[in-house]
Amino acid sequence: MVAERVDMGGYTLIENAPLGARNTLRVNARARLLAEVRDAAKLPELLDFPAVRQGKLLVLGEGSNLLLTGDVDGTVLAMATRGVQVEQEGDVTRIAVAAGERWDDFVRWTLGQGYAGLENLILIPGTVGAAPIQNIGAYGAEVAEFVESVEAWDTRERRVAILTRRDCAFAYRDSVFKHEPGRYIVTAVRFALPRTHALRLDYAGIREELVRMGVDKPAPFHVAEAVVHLRSRKLPDPAVIGNAGSFFKNPIVDASVGEALKREHPELVAWTGADGRWKLSAAWLIEASGFKGVREGDAGISNRHALVLVNHGQATGAELWAFAQRVMAEVREKFGVGLETEPVVV
């Protein structure tokens, strides 16, 4: 079937659109209608089309945090907006970034401009607009710390909404955007970045990598380089093998549960949070359950990192999801701990 494409000025509509190149797990699904939005001001017009208004709506960035279990019988909305606006105010720079900008490109741009804060979040795939939804994080840092506000189209109230950091209700891989799915379409994110910021070096081998690099007085760009090295060694490249990065969240449990598991499994990897609760390593739980490197057909877990669900070739979304559920069931049976997915499962 051939996809039909119509330019509407500010956005493009594509019927029967293939999505295989629009999700990093490379699931060969299709959308009844795909809307590529280049001008956020056109959103109200687009959303008022009967075909869009009356059907399901899925907002898509780069598809790096998504598992499609089948075709989308509705509209997929892809934000393709571009633009960065900078305001200098003392030692803090406020930067408004269009939702369609690539996250990794933006992080590298901030480092090139001499801004600090986002260095630990380099090489995370996806768009800027998707970053606050998931409250993306890596190597001891979360984007929430640097988000001043989020601009979004409120589909419920049919108006532009400006959500402050507090309004966003950020938590571990969580935000108001996940608690009210479908209400907000992020159009821009406003960041507040300092010129100097305390470097986060105590997570997952960063200090050791800096030593290997011969750096004894690190700057933000050194930390970014160290993170690139670590991520490249640990995580498979979506350009080489289909994956959506970390597929499972690290479960958070009460201290009593964590202590009991540690007594039973002394080698368990875990961290204690400020609230006294324990964050367990999902990678350790999965590997200890025997799934690292396991493959069923073309669905499997990476042999490089147990958090990563991979598509070795032609696995369907349903097959990938079935395999992920098997992993989750085995971890629960073995350790009594439930795993949650990081990507959105559609």
Backbone torsions as a table, in degrees:
resi	resn	phi	psi	omega
1	MET	NA	135.8	-177.0
2	VAL	-93.5	133.4	177.3
3	ALA	-78.5	131.4	178.8
4	GLU	-100.0	134.5	-171.0
5	ARG	-120.9	131.3	179.3
6	VAL	-132.7	125.1	177.9
7	ASP	-88.8	122.5	-176.9
8	MET	-104.9	5.7	-178.2
9	GLY	77.9	98.8	-176.0
10	GLY	95.2	-19.3	174.5
11	TYR	-159.7	158.1	-179.5
12	THR	-123.1	137.8	178.2
13	LEU	-108.3	132.3	179.7
14	ILE	-128.4	118.8	178.3
15	GLU	-86.4	147.9	178.4
16	ASN	50.7	51.5	-170.8
17	ALA	-83.4	131.2	174.7
18	PRO	-73.3	140.2	-177.2
19	LEU	-115.5	4.5	-177.3
20	GLY	-58.4	-36.0	179.4
21	ALA	-89.1	1.1	-177.5
22	ARG	-110.3	10.1	172.2
23	ASN	-140.1	136.3	-171.2
24	THR	-76.0	-10.0	171.4
25	LEU	-83.3	-3.9	175.3
26	ARG	58.6	39.9	175.5
27	VAL	-80.3	127.5	-175.4
28	ASN	-85.3	65.5	176.5
29	ALA	-95.9	170.4	176.7
30	ARG	-132.0	157.2	176.4
31	ALA	-115.0	138.9	177.0
32	ARG	-58.2	-39.1	178.2
33	LEU	-146.7	132.7	175.2
34	LEU	-116.2	129.6	178.1
35	ALA	-116.4	117.6	175.7
36	GLU	-98.8	114.7	-173.2
37	VAL	-101.2	118.6	178.2
38	ARG	-101.5	-16.7	-179.4
39	ASP	-131.6	110.6	-176.5
40	ALA	-61.8	-25.1	179.4
41	ALA	-65.9	-17.3	180.0
42	LYS	-86.5	-3.8	-177.7
43	LEU	-57.1	-47.9	-179.8
44	PRO	-56.3	-40.7	179.1
45	GLU	-63.4	-47.0	-179.7
46	LEU	-61.2	-46.5	-176.0
47	LEU	-69.9	-14.4	-179.5
48	ASP	-87.4	-7.9	175.2
49	PHE	-62.8	133.1	-179.9
50	PRO	-54.1	-40.8	-178.2
51	ALA	-63.1	-30.6	178.7
52	VAL	-84.6	-46.0	-174.9
53	ARG	-63.9	-34.4	-173.2
54	GLN	-91.6	-5.2	-177.4
55	GLY	-116.3	-176.2	177.0
56	LYS	-72.7	149.3	179.5
57	LEU	-127.3	127.2	177.0
58	LEU	-122.5	118.6	177.7
59	VAL	-87.6	129.3	-172.7
60	LEU	-125.1	132.3	172.0
61	GLY	-94.0	-110.0	175.3
62	GLU	-96.0	3.8	179.1
63	GLY	70.5	23.3	-178.0
64	SER	-91.1	-1.6	179.7
65	ASN	-132.8	48.3	-168.1
66	LEU	-150.4	139.1	168.6
67	LEU	-125.6	114.8	176.3
68	LEU	-90.7	117.8	-179.5
69	THR	-87.9	-3.0	177.9
70	GLY	-177.0	-170.7	177.7
71	ASP	-67.0	155.7	179.6
72	VAL	-100.2	109.1	179.3
73	ASP	-88.2	70.8	-177.1
74	GLY	176.5	-153.7	-177.6
75	THR	-107.8	130.1	170.1
76	VAL	-99.7	124.8	-177.8
77	LEU	-108.3	117.1	-179.3
78	ALA	-110.3	118.1	177.7
79	MET	-78.1	117.9	-179.6
80	ALA	-116.6	24.6	-179.7
81	THR	-72.3	151.9	-179.4
82	ARG	-134.3	154.2	174.4
83	GLY	139.9	142.5	176.9
84	VAL	-135.4	128.7	177.8
85	GLN	-121.4	132.5	-173.4
86	VAL	-117.6	134.8	173.7
87	GLU	-128.8	121.2	179.4
88	GLN	-91.4	131.6	178.8
89	GLU	-142.8	93.9	-177.2
90	GLY	64.8	-131.2	-179.1
91	ASP	-86.6	-2.9	-178.6
92	VAL	-112.5	135.1	177.3
93	THR	-110.4	129.0	177.1
94	ARG	-100.0	126.7	-173.3
95	ILE	-128.1	117.1	176.5
96	ALA	-95.7	124.8	-172.8
97	VAL	-124.7	131.1	178.6
98	ALA	-64.4	146.5	-173.9
99	ALA	-60.5	-29.7	-175.0
100	GLY	-81.9	-6.7	177.9
101	GLU	-65.8	145.5	178.2
102	ARG	-73.5	133.5	-177.1
103	TRP	-60.6	-49.0	-176.0
104	ASP	-64.3	-37.2	176.7
105	ASP	-62.0	-41.6	-179.6
106	PHE	-65.1	-44.5	179.2
107	VAL	-59.0	-45.7	-179.6
108	ARG	-64.2	-35.8	177.1
109	TRP	-64.2	-43.3	179.9
110	THR	-62.0	-40.3	179.1
111	LEU	-65.4	-39.7	178.3
112	GLY	-65.2	-27.9	179.2
113	GLN	-86.3	-4.6	178.5
114	GLY	88.3	15.6	178.0
115	TYR	-88.7	152.0	-178.3
116	ALA	-116.0	163.0	173.3
117	GLY	121.6	-39.7	-173.3
118	LEU	-98.0	5.3	-172.8
119	GLU	-60.6	-34.3	179.6
120	ASN	-73.4	-13.3	-175.4
121	LEU	-102.2	15.7	179.1
122	ILE	-70.4	153.4	174.6
123	LEU	70.8	11.9	173.2
124	ILE	-81.4	124.2	-179.0
125	PRO	-72.4	160.5	176.5
126	GLY	121.1	-177.5	-178.8
127	THR	-104.4	163.7	176.8
128	VAL	-61.8	-38.8	-179.3
129	GLY	-63.4	-28.5	179.8
130	ALA	-81.1	-20.3	-172.8
131	ALA	-58.6	-47.6	-179.9
132	PRO	-73.0	-25.4	-179.2
133	ILE	-60.6	-46.9	-178.7
134	GLN	-89.2	-10.2	-168.2
135	ASN	46.9	63.3	-174.5
136	ILE	-56.8	146.6	-179.7
137	GLY	-152.8	156.4	177.0
138	ALA	-169.6	146.6	173.2
139	TYR	51.4	45.0	173.1
140	GLY	83.7	5.2	-178.7
141	ALA	-125.3	152.3	174.6
142	GLU	-130.3	147.7	-178.0
143	VAL	-66.1	-26.6	-176.5
144	ALA	-53.3	-33.5	-177.2
145	GLU	-61.8	-26.3	-172.5
146	PHE	-111.9	0.4	177.4
147	VAL	-84.9	121.3	176.1
148	GLU	-87.4	-41.4	177.8
149	SER	-162.2	162.7	178.1
150	VAL	-126.0	129.0	174.3
151	GLU	-95.0	133.3	-177.5
152	ALA	-149.6	156.2	170.8
153	TRP	-89.6	121.5	179.8
154	ASP	-87.7	106.2	-175.6
155	THR	-71.0	-21.2	179.4
156	ARG	-77.0	-46.8	-177.4
157	GLU	-96.2	-3.7	177.5
158	ARG	53.3	55.6	178.2
159	ARG	-155.4	163.6	173.5
160	VAL	-75.8	130.1	179.8
161	ALA	-116.1	139.5	173.1
162	ILE	-111.0	111.5	-178.3
163	LEU	-101.9	121.7	176.6
164	THR	-71.7	169.9	176.6
165	ARG	-54.2	-41.6	179.0
166	ARG	-63.2	-43.3	179.4
167	ASP	-60.4	-30.5	-176.1
168	CYS	-71.4	-15.4	176.9
169	ALA	49.9	50.8	-177.7
170	PHE	-66.7	141.0	172.2
171	ALA	-148.5	-175.6	-178.1
172	TYR	-58.8	112.6	-178.6
173	ARG	50.7	39.5	-172.6
174	ASP	-150.2	158.5	179.1
175	SER	-167.8	173.0	177.0
176	VAL	-61.8	-26.4	-177.8
177	PHE	-68.0	-26.9	176.8
178	LYS	-85.8	-26.7	-179.8
179	HIS	-80.4	-23.6	176.4
180	GLU	-122.8	65.9	-174.7
181	PRO	-61.0	135.7	177.5
182	GLY	89.0	-13.0	-177.7
183	ARG	-77.0	-45.4	-173.8
184	TYR	-109.3	135.5	169.9
185	ILE	-111.3	108.6	-176.2
186	VAL	-67.3	128.5	-179.7
187	THR	-111.4	-24.3	178.2
188	ALA	-162.7	156.8	177.1
189	VAL	-128.6	134.6	179.2
190	ARG	-107.9	121.5	-178.1
191	PHE	-106.8	150.9	171.2
192	ALA	-118.8	109.2	-174.5
193	LEU	-117.9	134.0	177.7
194	PRO	-88.3	165.3	172.6
195	ARG	-78.5	-32.9	177.6
196	THR	-127.0	144.3	-176.9
197	HIS	-156.9	142.4	178.6
198	ALA	-60.4	123.0	-178.1
199	LEU	-73.4	141.4	175.8
200	ARG	-97.5	108.2	-172.9
201	LEU	-119.1	-3.6	-170.1
202	ASP	-99.4	27.5	-176.0
203	TYR	-126.5	129.5	165.5
204	ALA	48.8	46.1	169.2
205	GLY	86.3	11.3	-177.7
206	ILE	-64.7	-45.9	-179.7
207	ARG	-60.5	-43.6	-179.6
208	GLU	-62.6	-38.2	178.9
209	GLU	-67.8	-38.3	177.4
210	LEU	-63.0	-38.2	177.0
211	VAL	-63.0	-44.0	178.9
212	ARG	-61.5	-31.3	179.4
213	MET	-79.7	-9.7	-179.0
214	GLY	77.2	25.4	-178.4
215	VAL	-103.5	118.6	178.7
216	ASP	-107.7	-14.9	175.8
217	LYS	-127.7	79.1	-171.7
218	PRO	-71.4	145.2	169.3
219	ALA	-110.1	169.1	-179.6
220	PRO	-52.1	-39.1	-178.4
221	PHE	-69.2	-27.1	174.0
222	HIS	-67.1	-43.7	179.1
223	VAL	-62.0	-42.0	178.2
224	ALA	-59.8	-43.6	179.1
225	GLU	-62.9	-40.5	178.1
226	ALA	-62.5	-42.1	179.4
227	VAL	-64.8	-39.8	177.1
228	VAL	-59.4	-44.1	178.9
229	HIS	-61.3	-46.3	-177.0
230	LEU	-65.1	-46.2	-178.6
231	ARG	-64.5	-39.5	-177.7
232	SER	-66.4	-32.7	178.9
233	ARG	-77.5	-36.1	-172.2
234	LYS	-88.1	-38.9	-170.3
235	LEU	-107.9	135.2	177.9
236	PRO	-68.4	146.3	-179.7
237	ASP	-78.6	123.5	178.3
238	PRO	-58.6	-22.5	178.1
239	ALA	-72.7	-18.8	-179.2
240	VAL	-99.9	-43.4	179.3
241	ILE	-142.2	134.2	-175.8
242	GLY	-59.8	126.2	175.4
243	ASN	-163.9	165.2	179.7
244	ALA	-119.8	32.1	-177.9
245	GLY	68.9	-148.4	179.6
246	SER	-63.6	118.6	-176.0
247	PHE	-91.3	-23.1	-176.1
248	PHE	-119.5	140.6	175.4
249	LYS	-78.4	151.9	169.7
250	ASN	-72.6	119.3	-177.4
251	PRO	-69.9	144.1	177.5
252	ILE	-110.1	127.1	-174.9
253	VAL	-131.0	162.7	175.6
254	ASP	-64.0	153.5	-177.6
255	ALA	-56.3	-38.0	-178.5
256	SER	-63.4	-37.4	178.1
257	VAL	-68.7	-45.3	179.4
258	GLY	-61.8	-42.3	-179.8
259	GLU	-64.5	-40.2	179.3
260	ALA	-65.3	-41.9	178.4
261	LEU	-65.6	-37.7	-179.9
262	LYS	-66.7	-36.1	176.7
263	ARG	-65.2	-40.3	-178.1
264	GLU	-77.8	-31.8	-178.2
265	HIS	-131.3	82.3	-174.8
266	PRO	-57.1	-25.3	-177.9
267	GLU	-83.8	-0.9	179.6
268	LEU	-54.3	133.9	176.8
269	VAL	-95.1	125.3	-177.0
270	ALA	-156.1	160.5	177.9
271	TRP	-131.2	146.4	177.6
272	THR	-96.6	128.0	179.9
273	GLY	-85.1	173.1	-179.7
274	ALA	-62.9	-26.3	-179.5
275	ASP	-87.8	3.8	179.1
276	GLY	88.8	-11.9	178.4
277	ARG	-77.2	161.3	-177.4
278	TRP	-104.0	136.9	170.3
279	LYS	-104.0	117.9	-177.7
280	LEU	-92.6	146.7	177.1
281	SER	-75.6	109.8	177.0
282	ALA	-62.8	-34.2	179.0
283	ALA	-61.8	-42.0	179.3
284	TRP	-65.3	-43.4	-179.3
285	LEU	-61.1	-41.5	-178.6
286	ILE	-70.2	-43.6	179.5
287	GLU	-65.4	-40.4	178.9
288	ALA	-67.3	-19.5	176.2
289	SER	-88.0	0.0	173.1
290	GLY	88.1	20.8	-174.0
291	PHE	-102.3	-12.0	-178.3
292	LYS	-61.6	124.4	179.2
293	GLY	80.4	0.6	-179.0
294	VAL	-77.5	144.3	-177.5
295	ARG	-137.6	136.3	171.9
296	GLU	-124.8	108.2	-172.6
297	GLY	63.9	-126.6	179.0
298	ASP	-101.2	3.5	176.6
299	ALA	-99.1	140.9	-179.8
300	GLY	-172.0	-177.2	173.6
301	ILE	-109.0	137.5	-177.8
302	SER	-58.4	143.7	174.7
303	ASN	-82.7	-1.2	178.3
304	ARG	-98.9	-31.9	-179.1
305	HIS	-153.2	126.2	-172.7
306	ALA	-71.9	-11.1	178.0
307	LEU	-80.2	-11.8	-166.9
308	VAL	-102.2	115.5	171.5
309	LEU	-80.0	133.0	-175.1
310	VAL	-127.2	151.7	173.3
311	ASN	-110.1	108.1	-176.5
312	HIS	-74.4	-7.2	179.9
313	GLY	176.1	-84.2	-172.0
314	GLN	-117.8	25.5	178.2
315	ALA	-62.2	138.3	174.8
316	THR	-80.4	164.2	176.6
317	GLY	-61.5	-37.1	179.3
318	ALA	-64.5	-39.1	178.9
319	GLU	-67.5	-41.2	177.8
320	LEU	-63.2	-42.9	-179.6
321	TRP	-67.1	-39.5	177.6
322	ALA	-62.1	-40.6	179.1
323	PHE	-67.2	-42.7	178.4
324	ALA	-60.5	-41.0	179.1
325	GLN	-65.5	-34.4	177.1
326	ARG	-64.2	-42.1	177.1
327	VAL	-59.9	-47.0	-178.3
328	MET	-62.7	-39.7	-179.9
329	ALA	-66.7	-39.9	-179.0
330	GLU	-68.0	-40.5	178.0
331	VAL	-63.8	-41.7	178.9
332	ARG	-64.0	-41.9	-178.5
333	GLU	-67.1	-38.4	-175.3
334	LYS	-79.9	-37.9	-173.4
335	PHE	-119.0	-7.9	-178.6
336	GLY	71.7	22.0	-177.0
337	VAL	-120.0	130.5	178.0
338	GLY	-87.7	135.9	174.5
339	LEU	-99.2	144.7	173.5
340	GLU	-115.1	153.4	-179.6
341	THR	-85.9	145.8	171.7
342	GLU	-80.6	-49.4	179.5
343	PRO	-68.4	158.4	172.5
344	VAL	-77.1	130.6	178.3
345	VAL	-103.5	117.3	-177.4
346	VAL	-107.6	NA	NA
